């Protein structure tokens, strides 16, 4: 079946395509009538009747081009297949679809060059705004986009020196503070963190909060950093070293680290929490079905996605960027049960 065009509507209504365009794009007054002063009420009603009878749906994309607006948003995550990011993307896409936007997605793979290429592609396609989970060394690429006056929201991670952007984050410092307080109250004092060598704000906030809260409690911080290419192997070695040093609990501040720690604990046949307690990060059905259940810090991906979208819409509407800090959600399972003395 041939796709209906604005010319078909104009022909059926006996008017020009210009008149049809004015009518279908005219705003409504408070009383519900069309604000279309160049067209008579009778003509406007006839055009709308034909539009409804033919079930014509104008191209919002084409209308956007005439208004200098594309109704397209861009979202860049480190890895869209990672549930910590994909759940937020799903929320953004649902909200955008409700509001008539198309969303373009891209994954940076934690690579600043790929991030720069994605940003260039999205800008070339005329996006109305961007939601970005930044990677290391991408500040200049984002600064260039901000210079084009394209609204940008940093979601989940920060670049403190970048001005003119919206910010939506989970309170990573508070989440670690609560975890350490919980472990201490349950009798754990030798608490270690196994982290990853990544220069991103969210991870650095967790690490800094760990050190600060351990020292504030009069406890000695114990931290190891694994390199991404050999993470699983290194984490296994770190767990063995931590156990040899008498560590009672491990905090894993990323999902990949959590899974590597769990795998090593299983290989070493250690009992949780009797021999080692564990707090993971991000959400996985594994944490609920594992025996014993695993305590973890939720990424609150849905809320971060929702707040990021709302922030972007506010900026697109001309409002100044702001900062939203989302309270952490921590699910305490059996892996951090009270320690038996």
Rosetta blueprint (number, residue, H / E / L):
1 X L
2 X L
3 X L
4 X L
5 X L
6 X H
7 X H
8 X H
9 X H
10 X H
11 X H
12 X H
13 X H
14 X L
15 X L
16 X L
17 X H
18 X H
19 X H
20 X H
21 X H
22 X H
23 X H
24 X H
25 X H
26 X L
27 X L
28 X E
29 X L
30 X L
31 X L
32 X L
33 X L
34 X E
35 X L
36 X L
37 X L
38 X L
39 X L
40 X L
41 X H
42 X H
43 X H
44 X H
45 X H
46 X H
47 X H
48 X H
49 X H
50 X H
51 X H
52 X H
53 X H
54 X H
55 X L
56 X L
57 X L
58 X L
59 X L
60 X H
61 X H
62 X H
63 X H
64 X H
65 X H
66 X H
67 X H
68 X L
69 X L
70 X L
71 X L
72 X E
73 X E
74 X E
75 X E
76 X E
77 X E
78 X L
79 X L
80 X L
81 X L
82 X L
83 X H
84 X H
85 X H
86 X H
87 X H
88 X H
89 X H
90 X H
91 X H
92 X H
93 X H
94 X H
95 X H
96 X H
97 X H
98 X H
99 X L
100 X L
101 X L
102 X E
103 X E
104 X E
105 X E
106 X E
107 X E
108 X L
109 X L
110 X L
111 X L
112 X H
113 X H
114 X H
115 X H
116 X H
117 X H
118 X H
119 X H
120 X H
121 X H
122 X H
123 X H
124 X H
125 X L
126 X L
127 X L
128 X L
129 X E
130 X E
131 X E
132 X E
133 X L
134 X L
135 X L
136 X L
137 X L
138 X L
139 X H
140 X H
141 X H
142 X H
143 X H
144 X H
145 X H
146 X H
147 X H
148 X L
149 X L
150 X L
151 X E
152 X E
153 X E
154 X E
155 X E
156 X L
157 X L
158 X L
159 X L
160 X L
161 X L
162 X L
163 X L
164 X L
165 X L
166 X E
167 X E
168 X E
169 X E
170 X E
171 X L
172 X H
173 X H
174 X H
175 X H
176 X H
177 X H
178 X H
179 X H
180 X H
181 X H
182 X H
183 X H
184 X H
185 X H
186 X L
187 X L
188 X L
189 X L
190 X L
191 X E
192 X E
193 X E
194 X E
195 X E
196 X E
197 X L
198 X L
199 X L
200 X L
201 X H
202 X H
203 X H
204 X H
205 X H
206 X H
207 X H
208 X H
209 X H
210 X H
211 X H
212 X H
213 X H
214 X H
215 X H
216 X H
217 X L
218 X L
219 X L
220 X L
221 X L
222 X E
223 X E
224 X E
225 X E
226 X E
227 X L
228 X H
229 X H
230 X H
231 X H
232 X H
233 X H
234 X H
235 X H
236 X H
237 X H
238 X H
239 X H
240 X H
241 X H
242 X H
243 X H
244 X H
245 X L
246 X L
247 X L
248 X L
249 X E
250 X E
251 X E
252 X E
253 X L
254 X L
255 X H
256 X H
257 X H
258 X H
259 X H
260 X H
261 X H
262 X H
263 X H
264 X H
265 X H
266 X H
267 X H
268 X L
269 X L
270 X L
271 X L
272 X L
273 X L
274 X L
275 X L
276 X L
277 X E
278 X E
279 X E
280 X E
281 X E
282 X L
283 X L
284 X L
285 X H
286 X H
287 X H
288 X H
289 X H
290 X L
291 X L
292 X L
293 X L
294 X L
295 X E
296 X E
297 X E
298 X E
299 X L
300 X L
301 X H
302 X H
303 X H
304 X H
305 X H
306 X H
307 X H
308 X H
309 X H
310 X H
311 X H
312 X H
313 X H
314 X H
315 X H
316 X H
317 X L
318 X L
319 X L
320 X L
321 X L
322 X L
323 X E
324 X E
325 X E
326 X E
327 X L
328 X L
329 X E
330 X E
331 X E
332 X L
333 X L
334 X H
335 X H
336 X H
337 X L
338 X L
339 X L
340 X L
341 X L
